[in-house]
Amino acid sequence: MERIAIVGGGTGGTVLANRLADELQTEIENGDVEVRLITADENHVYKPTFLYIPFGKKTVEDAKRPIKELVDRRVSLTIDEVVDIDTDGKRLSLADGPALAYDQLTVATGANLEPETVPGLVEGGHHFYGPDGAEQLRDELAQFTDGHLVLSVIGVPHMCPAAPVEFVLMVDDWLRERGLRDDVEITYTYPINRTHGIQSIADWATDLFDERDIGYETFFNVDEVDPEAEVIETLEGSELSYDLLVAIPPHGGTDLVTDAGLGDDGWVDVDRNTLEATAAEDVYAIGDAADVPTSKAGSVAHYEADVVADRIASQARGAVPTATYSGKTVCFLEAGMDEATFIEFEYGDEPFVREPSKHLHWAKLGYNESYWLTARGLL
Ligand SMILES: Cc1cc2nc3c(=O)[nH]c(=O)nc-3n(C[C@H](O)[C@H](O)[C@H](O)COP(=O)(O)OP(=O)(O)OC[C@H]3O[C@@H](n4cnc5c(N)ncnc54)[C@H](O)[C@@H]3O)c2cc1C
């Protein structure tokens, strides 16, 4: 029997498991193939929901569903943490259960937040990148009526490169709706010499920031935060005072990947088109865990999962895999509380940023609702 293992039941791992169950249904039913998803959390979490929690538009409960409800019945599901990957012996060690052997492995373990790597950030900053952080920020924002709100992008790469710009444009609009905007100064900071890593998004965001009286500082690399004095100190030697700091914390991969020799900093080194690991045979990586030159975004994880499903299904049938990933990425960006834009691009492309509209905002909200069908492999 061909044993196909997937580690991580987030966007990438869930879409991949369901695609494989569909593509290989005959082989699975005949007992020739097993598709096994091993994931640490019994809930599947849809992280884009977190953007709406600080504004009271969504809750943490809205962001999660039991993984067993999303996975095809032909997928073998193991709720456990993988603590070691032995790529020579082709074995996975689990925190609780017995070790599992595999023939084909896909690593889809996502990205982790590492706020503790910046002195003072845990005590002095808020974020909306995880469920607890998003709820705490909601409570802070509800009471924030005047002062200096700073959104600081501290670490790159981070999940959803657009989300910090979206947050700033949304908070500007939200404060205007509540009649508080004149009492709140907003500043956005970014580590490189423009407001976003992608030039066309930087141009678009900078124009909107100017229009809406949102300040910005570039080449702003946070060294430490002084929570008592409410001051950010940078590697460039500057200081910025805040009353409410919303930070995008540094991100990292997982030690599991580094310890397995699959890549540095917890990201898996892969061929950017085939998504095969460069350091081991019969190992793929998808989603945030894969070190490819595009965004750490759910759409990337989804398109990569389609490609890897095609490749693994071909291999399971004894055919040469030919599907490749072109870097396809799509993203809706909120431009306020009721307008959004949309971009799409592949490796090397400069995305075109469309004029924001209410229609695109509703399309983003509609996509977020239909995500639960996407994860099941139905869209
Ligand atoms: C605020 C915010 C807004 C966002 N907005 C958007 C957006 O609008 N559009 C977009 O495309 N993307 C967006 N993203 C990014 C998107 O959520 C991620 O890129 C996507 O979830 C990545 O999918 P993944 O499968 O790689 O990882 P994840 O979805 O993070 O899943 C990883 C899974 O692996 C499991 N796992 C980890 N380690 C182990 C282990 N050792 N053993 C077993 N299981 C393990 C975890 O429990 C988890 O289930 C946003 C992210 C945030 C934080």
The ligand as a Tripos MOL2 file, in Angstrom:
@<TRIPOS>MOLECULE
LIG
   53    58     1     0     0
SMALL
NO_CHARGES

@<TRIPOS>ATOM
      1 C1         -4.9240   38.2390   10.1900 C.3       1 LIG1
      2 C2         -4.6760   37.3740    8.9850 C.ar      1 LIG1
      3 C3         -5.3480   37.6390    7.8080 C.ar      1 LIG1
      4 C4         -5.1300   36.8710    6.6740 C.ar      1 LIG1
      5 N1         -5.8160   37.1610    5.5330 N.ar      1 LIG1
      6 C5         -5.6110   36.4340    4.4280 C.ar      1 LIG1
      7 C6         -6.3340   36.7050    3.2390 C.ar      1 LIG1
      8 O1         -7.1690   37.6210    3.1910 O.2       1 LIG1
      9 N2         -6.0720   35.9410    2.1470 N.ar      1 LIG1
     10 C7         -5.1610   34.9370    2.1790 C.ar      1 LIG1
     11 O2         -4.9630   34.2830    1.1480 O.2       1 LIG1
     12 N3         -4.4570   34.6310    3.2950 N.ar      1 LIG1
     13 C8         -4.6620   35.3450    4.4230 C.ar      1 LIG1
     14 N4         -3.9760   35.0430    5.5720 N.ar      1 LIG1
     15 C9         -2.9080   34.0290    5.5510 C.3       1 LIG1
     16 C10        -3.4440   32.5900    5.6500 C.3       1 LIG1
     17 O3         -4.2730   32.4390    6.7690 O.3       1 LIG1
     18 C11        -2.2610   31.6250    5.7480 C.3       1 LIG1
     19 O4         -1.3370   31.9300    4.7280 O.3       1 LIG1
     20 C12        -2.7520   30.1890    5.5920 C.3       1 LIG1
     21 O5         -3.4990   29.8210    6.7250 O.3       1 LIG1
     22 C13        -1.5760   29.2360    5.4030 C.3       1 LIG1
     23 O6         -2.0570   27.9270    5.3420 O.3       1 LIG1
     24 P1         -1.1500   26.7140    5.8080 P.3       1 LIG1
     25 O7         -1.9080   25.4810    5.5120 O.co2     1 LIG1
     26 O8          0.2180   26.8460    5.2850 O.co2     1 LIG1
     27 O9         -0.9910   26.9070    7.3970 O.3       1 LIG1
     28 P2         -2.0860   27.0320    8.5400 P.3       1 LIG1
     29 O10        -3.4110   27.3440    7.9750 O.co2     1 LIG1
     30 O11        -1.4910   27.9550    9.5440 O.co2     1 LIG1
     31 O12        -2.1660   25.5740    9.1580 O.3       1 LIG1
     32 C14        -1.0640   24.9320    9.7480 C.3       1 LIG1
     33 C15        -1.5900   23.7000   10.4690 C.3       1 LIG1
     34 O13        -0.4970   22.8670   10.8390 O.3       1 LIG1
     35 C16        -0.7400   22.3530   12.1380 C.3       1 LIG1
     36 N5          0.5630   21.9870   12.6960 N.ar      1 LIG1
     37 C17         1.6240   22.8090   12.8910 C.ar      1 LIG1
     38 N6          2.6660   22.1090   13.3910 N.ar      1 LIG1
     39 C18         2.2370   20.8210   13.4920 C.ar      1 LIG1
     40 C19         2.8660   19.6040   13.9530 C.ar      1 LIG1
     41 N7          4.1190   19.5940   14.3940 N.pl3     1 LIG1
     42 N8          2.1470   18.4630   13.9430 N.ar      1 LIG1
     43 C20         0.8530   18.4680   13.4910 C.ar      1 LIG1
     44 N9          0.2090   19.5840   13.0380 N.ar      1 LIG1
     45 C21         0.9070   20.7240   13.0580 C.ar      1 LIG1
     46 C22        -1.4380   23.5010   12.8610 C.3       1 LIG1
     47 O14        -2.1450   23.0530   13.9970 O.3       1 LIG1
     48 C23        -2.3720   24.0150   11.7490 C.3       1 LIG1
     49 O15        -3.5660   23.2880   11.7440 O.3       1 LIG1
     50 C24        -4.2030   35.7840    6.7370 C.ar      1 LIG1
     51 C25        -3.5350   35.4970    7.9340 C.ar      1 LIG1
     52 C26        -3.7630   36.2750    9.0500 C.ar      1 LIG1
     53 C27        -3.0540   35.9500   10.3390 C.3       1 LIG1
@<TRIPOS>BOND
     1     1     2 1
     2     2     3 ar
     3     2    52 ar
     4     3     4 ar
     5     4     5 ar
     6     4    50 ar
     7     5     6 ar
     8     6     7 ar
     9     6    13 1
    10     7     8 2
    11     7     9 ar
    12     9    10 ar
    13    10    11 2
    14    10    12 ar
    15    12    13 ar
    16    13    14 ar
    17    14    15 1
    18    14    50 ar
    19    15    16 1
    20    16    17 1
    21    16    18 1
    22    18    19 1
    23    18    20 1
    24    20    21 1
    25    20    22 1
    26    22    23 1
    27    23    24 1
    28    24    25 2
    29    24    26 1
    30    24    27 1
    31    27    28 1
    32    28    29 2
    33    28    30 1
    34    28    31 1
    35    31    32 1
    36    32    33 1
    37    33    34 1
    38    33    48 1
    39    34    35 1
    40    35    36 1
    41    35    46 1
    42    36    37 ar
    43    36    45 ar
    44    37    38 ar
    45    38    39 ar
    46    39    40 ar
    47    39    45 ar
    48    40    41 1
    49    40    42 ar
    50    42    43 ar
    51    43    44 ar
    52    44    45 ar
    53    46    47 1
    54    46    48 1
    55    48    49 1
    56    50    51 ar
    57    51    52 ar
    58    52    53 1
@<TRIPOS>SUBSTRUCTURE
     1 LIG1         1 GROUP 0 **** ****
